[in-house]
Amino acid sequence: MIFNGNDTQELLETDVLTQEEALNNIILFNDDVNTFEWVIECLMAYCGHDSLQAEQCAHIVHFTGKCAVKQGSFDTLKPICEVLLEKGLSAEIN
């Protein structure tokens, strides 16, 4: 495969865009209100977790106080975070 200067520049721009999008996370925080079952259900429904991933995140939140549960661009994460907040979970985009 032969690359010219434009191809290299496009690859670098794509790499930079990919890195910028991956810098945001939804952080879920522990609380004394929500049950493990509810947190797991919300993570599966709104973050796209399978049951094992959701359960692991719920345990991490419980034992460490917080866990990054979803990664992506701010624009992608904002509506997901808003739904988690509406469902009574404590979360923020970092």
Secondary structure, DSSP 8 states (H G I E B T S, - for coil): ----HHHHHHHHHHHHHHHHHTTEEEEEE--SSS-HHHHHHHHHHHH---HHHHHHHHHHHHHHSEEEEEEE-HHHHHHHHHHHHHTT-EEEE-
